[in-house]
Amino acid sequence: MFQLLKQSKKSRARLGLLTTPHGSIETPFFMPIATKGSVKALDSSDIKALSAPIILANTYHLYLQPGLEVLKKFGGLHKFMGWDGPILTDSGGYQVFSLGNKFNHRSSIVIPDLIGNPEKNRNKKELDPRVSPALAGSPEPARNASHSDAGGDDNVLNSLVKINQSGVEFRSFIDGSKHLFTPEKVQKIQDIIGADIKMVLDICSPHPCFKHQAELDLQLTHEWAKRALEYHQKHYCRGRACLRPGNLKGCPYPSLFGIVQGSIYKDLRIKSAKFLSSLDFDGLAIGGLAVGEDNKKMYQVLDYTIPELPTDKPRYLMGVGKPENIIEAVKRGVDMFDCVIPTREARHGRLYLYKKSNIKNKKLNANFYEVVNILNSKYKKDTKPLDKNCDCKLCQNYSAGYLHHLFKAGEPLALRLATLHNVSFYLKLMKSIRTNIKTNRF
Ligand SMILES: [Zn+2]
């Protein structure tokens, strides 16, 4: 359930409250990524201590490992990982398809009525970037940079991915076994995980992508969205006149979000936004961005997509992004974000710092922060905290010189302290954004 609390008069930025079975969250918010049921280097008490309002886990990875039987035995991911806050699960489609794109199996997509033009098909085979040997051989295409925090597992897969109307068939990266994801099955898996917010199975078109391919992807995405919603509605009454035993006061039901696709094509994006807005989803996500396009293009897509989305439902921009991307997207009306940047960058010793000591009353312009490399020798004898105004465990208890030493010495504690700091930076950024909206600065 989403309540719109304030609409800015200066921009499309807004404040809201999103209620889930595990608590309410002020929007706009950021979700630290716990792909496999752990925010890398942190445990659930760390996440709680940071006041992270929600985390994001991944259906694809949890389905393969530890698997549904283990998750069922533990009563879902909340109990398994000792986290009692909200969890959003990505559908896993992105992981399935990004692996397929990478390894040149995407050409197996079959939608007979849309690929009847032999000329188109011939060109597609020759020109489709998804069958480019250069791309297929790329160790880690940029488009994956902000969408998966699986620690590099994705890179070693040689996965066969077959897409048809019913769903997508793929091979496990663990044992090579074959699996089928259908829109319905992906909902069932997310229910077993116990997600508070679930996503539909979609097809994320890569970038660049020819328009006819983006159209094919979109058609299936829409068909699958309808099927996912039908499945969801059969299993959850949404608390309205609920007749389930014990649930007469309204049951805590998970939300289901549709995902707008359409690559960088304005007409496709608008068509997708209108179509999905016409269905009874609890929220709408914008997928297929931060896949290699530049910032200007990303903002353009938001500029023409968001006005087509309903104002009374939350909007989630998937996989975005850098602090400046988040600020620009909030100003365009986005409420929810996730990205691997704070956690992944932390593990490489890159730490996010506010240039001004106290951002509460500062304007968040493009230059409000910097990224420093703690491995730089200038930190070797630095006895001061990295940021004396930061309230994270690192800055409150240790010097920059100590963190420099931990990284140099390969101590695992380095990863934990750096991750705590970067996640704290992102959460404070969101708090500052909300304050800016409240005080009419955005
Ligand atoms: Zn800190």
Boltz pocket constraint, residues with backbone or C-beta under 6 A from the ligand:
constraints:
  - pocket:
      binder: B
      contacts: [[A, 386], [A, 387], [A, 390], [A, 391], [A, 392], [A, 393], [A, 394], [A, 395], [A, 396], [A, 420], [A, 421], [A, 424]]
      max_distance: 6.0
